């Protein structure tokens, strides 16, 4: 029996949106953060990693929505294109979450760059579209901090609703 821990699709999406917005602001305030070296997933800098996050998120979202998938290189590597792709995915995922008849338990086949043709439950695809980005955002944050660019928001999930209570 599965327990309800409170991490709904809506909460997971809100966490990803908050994190992406924080990155968008950091890039706007310190554009040089995009040029920080990075070797995650074979990219050379954080621009490449943020692009990878956006592409994977959008492609999984398009699969879930039954839309044609954009190619990996169809999304520009400039900050505006990267964050617009993330926002497009967020909007589509929010729409899918509002559809009462959308079957999250259904299995869907699709082709990946890494694994070839695969099949997965839609709920797993949804979680991957968001958690994949959260994982890579954390890697990017470590590299950004090491290069002197400190993100100024909490990326931890607890930051979604924690309230400081001073001891009396």
C-alpha positions in Angstrom: 0.0 0.0 0.0 1.4 3.4 -1.0 1.3 6.2 1.5 0.3 9.7 0.7 3.3 11.9 1.6 1.8 15.0 0.2 4.2 15.4 -2.8 1.4 15.7 -5.5 2.1 16.4 -9.1 1.0 20.0 -8.5 3.5 20.4 -5.6 6.3 18.8 -7.6 5.6 21.1 -10.5 5.5 24.1 -8.2 8.9 23.1 -6.8 10.4 22.9 -10.3 8.8 26.2 -11.3 10.3 27.9 -8.3 13.7 26.4 -8.9 13.6 27.3 -12.6 12.6 30.9 -11.8 15.4 31.2 -9.3 17.9 30.1 -12.0 16.3 32.5 -14.5 16.9 35.4 -12.1 20.4 34.3 -11.3 21.3 34.2 -15.0 19.7 37.6 -15.5 21.7 39.0 -12.6 25.0 37.2 -13.4 25.0 36.1 -17.1 28.6 34.8 -16.7 27.2 31.9 -14.7 26.2 30.4 -18.0 29.9 30.1 -18.9 30.9 28.2 -15.7 32.7 25.0 -16.7 30.6 21.8 -16.4 31.2 18.2 -17.4 27.8 16.8 -16.5 26.2 14.8 -19.4 29.1 15.8 -21.7 28.4 19.5 -21.8 31.1 22.1 -21.4 29.4 24.8 -19.3 26.3 25.5 -17.3 24.5 26.9 -20.4 24.8 23.4 -21.8 23.4 21.8 -18.6 20.5 24.2 -18.4 19.8 23.5 -22.0 19.8 19.8 -21.3 17.4 20.3 -18.4 15.0 22.3 -20.6 15.2 19.9 -23.6 14.5 16.7 -21.5 11.7 18.4 -19.6 10.0 19.7 -22.8 10.4 16.4 -24.7 8.9 14.4 -21.9 6.1 16.9 -21.6 5.4 16.8 -25.3 5.3 13.0 -25.1 2.7 13.1 -22.3 0.6 15.7 -24.2 0.7 13.7 -27.4 2.5 16.6 -29.2 5.4 16.2 -31.7 8.7 16.2 -29.9 11.2 19.0 -30.6 14.6 17.9 -31.6 17.5 18.3 -29.1 18.9 21.2 -31.1 15.6 22.8 -31.9 15.8 24.8 -28.6 18.3 27.6 -28.6 21.1 27.7 -26.1 20.5 31.3 -25.1 18.9 32.0 -21.7 15.6 33.3 -23.2 15.1 30.1 -25.2 16.1 27.8 -22.4 13.7 29.3 -19.9 10.9 29.7 -22.4 11.1 26.0 -23.1 10.9 25.3 -19.3 7.9 27.6 -19.0 6.2 26.0 -22.0 6.7 22.6 -20.3 5.4 23.9 -17.0 2.2 25.3 -18.7 1.5 22.1 -20.5 2.1 19.9 -17.4 -0.2 22.1 -15.4 -2.9 21.7 -18.0 -2.4 17.9 -18.0 -2.7 17.9 -14.2 -6.1 19.7 -14.5 -7.5 17.1 -16.9 -9.7 14.8 -14.8 -9.8 12.1 -17.4 -6.1 12.0 -18.1 -4.9 8.4 -17.3 -1.6 8.7 -15.4 -1.5 4.9 -14.9 -1.4 4.3 -18.7 1.8 3.1 -20.2 3.3 4.9 -23.1 6.1 4.0 -25.6 8.7 6.5 -26.8 12.2 6.7 -28.0 15.0 8.2 -25.9 18.4 9.4 -27.0 20.1 7.3 -24.2 18.0 4.1 -24.1 16.3 3.8 -27.5 12.7 2.6 -27.6 11.2 2.2 -24.1 7.8 2.0 -22.3 6.9 3.7 -19.1 3.9 4.7 -17.0 2.8 8.3 -17.6 3.2 9.1 -13.9 6.8 8.0 -14.1 7.4 10.1 -17.2 5.9 13.1 -15.3 8.1 12.6 -12.3 11.1 12.2 -14.5 10.4 15.4 -16.5 10.6 17.3 -13.2 13.0 15.4 -10.9 15.6 15.0 -13.7 15.8 18.8 -13.7 15.8 19.1 -9.9 18.8 16.7 -9.8 20.7 18.7 -12.5 19.8 22.1 -10.9 21.5 20.8 -7.7 24.6 19.9 -9.7 24.6 23.3 -11.4 24.2 25.1 -8.0 27.4 23.4 -6.7 29.4 24.4 -9.7 28.0 28.0 -9.7 28.8 28.4 -6.0 32.4 27.1 -6.6 32.7 29.8 -9.3 31.5 32.6 -7.0 27.8 32.7 -8.1 25.7 31.9 -5.0 22.1 31.1 -5.7 20.1 33.2 -3.2 17.0 31.0 -2.8 16.5 27.6 -1.1 16.4 24.8 -3.6 15.5 22.3 -0.9 11.9 21.1 -1.0 11.4 22.1 2.6 11.7 25.7 1.4 8.3 25.4 -0.3 6.4 26.0 2.9 8.8 26.1 5.9 8.3 29.1 8.2 10.9 30.1 10.8 9.6 30.0 14.3 11.9 31.7 16.8 12.4 29.9 20.1 11.0 31.8 23.0 
